[in-house]
Amino acid sequence: MTQKVIEIVGVSPVSFAKAAENAVQEAAKTVRNIKWAHVESLDMALDGGKVLQYRATTKIYFDVER
């Protein structure tokens, strides 16, 4: 089995978990055979002390078709 890895940044105004889920859902629109996802980093967009947006940089692993 051979896999390819791509990196997607998911965003959400709600949480890091939702941001990561959004990254996977967006990748699934064009990528088949997704097997794993790994959250590489977490970031927040801020306005002073208020969180505006959560970001999850996510690596998506999928099988290469032969």
C-alpha positions as CSV (number, residue, x, y, z in Angstrom):
1,M,0.0,0.0,0.0
2,T,1.2,3.5,-0.9
3,Q,-0.2,6.6,0.6
4,K,-0.1,10.3,-0.3
5,V,-0.3,13.2,2.2
6,I,-1.8,16.6,1.6
7,E,-2.1,19.5,4.0
8,I,-5.4,21.3,4.5
9,V,-6.2,24.2,6.8
10,G,-9.7,23.9,8.3
11,V,-11.4,26.9,10.0
12,S,-14.3,27.3,12.4
13,P,-15.7,30.0,14.6
14,V,-16.7,27.3,17.1
15,S,-13.7,25.1,18.1
16,F,-10.4,23.5,17.1
17,A,-12.2,20.1,16.8
18,K,-14.8,21.6,14.3
19,A,-11.9,23.3,12.4
20,A,-10.2,19.9,12.0
21,E,-13.5,18.2,11.0
22,N,-14.0,20.9,8.4
23,A,-10.6,20.2,6.9
24,V,-11.4,16.5,6.5
25,Q,-14.9,17.2,5.1
26,E,-13.4,19.7,2.5
27,A,-10.7,17.2,1.5
28,A,-13.3,14.5,1.1
29,K,-15.0,16.5,-1.6
30,T,-12.2,15.8,-4.1
31,V,-10.0,13.1,-2.5
32,R,-11.0,9.4,-2.4
33,N,-9.8,6.7,0.0
34,I,-9.0,9.0,3.0
35,K,-7.6,6.8,5.8
36,W,-6.1,9.1,8.4
37,A,-5.9,12.7,9.5
38,H,-3.2,14.3,11.7
39,V,-3.7,17.7,13.2
40,E,-0.3,19.4,12.7
41,S,-0.9,22.7,14.4
42,L,-3.6,24.8,16.0
43,D,-4.0,28.6,15.7
44,M,-6.5,31.3,16.6
45,A,-7.3,34.5,14.9
46,L,-7.8,37.1,17.7
47,D,-9.3,40.5,18.1
48,G,-7.7,41.7,21.4
49,G,-8.7,39.0,23.8
50,K,-11.6,37.6,21.8
51,V,-11.2,34.5,19.6
52,L,-12.6,35.2,16.1
53,Q,-11.7,31.9,14.4
54,Y,-10.0,28.6,15.1
55,R,-7.6,27.0,12.6
56,A,-6.4,23.5,12.4
57,T,-3.6,22.7,9.9
58,T,-4.4,19.0,9.1
59,K,-2.5,16.4,7.2
60,I,-4.8,14.1,5.2
61,Y,-3.5,10.6,4.4
62,F,-5.1,8.7,1.5
63,D,-4.3,5.5,-0.5
64,V,-2.8,6.0,-4.0
65,E,-4.9,4.2,-6.6
66,R,-3.2,1.9,-9.0
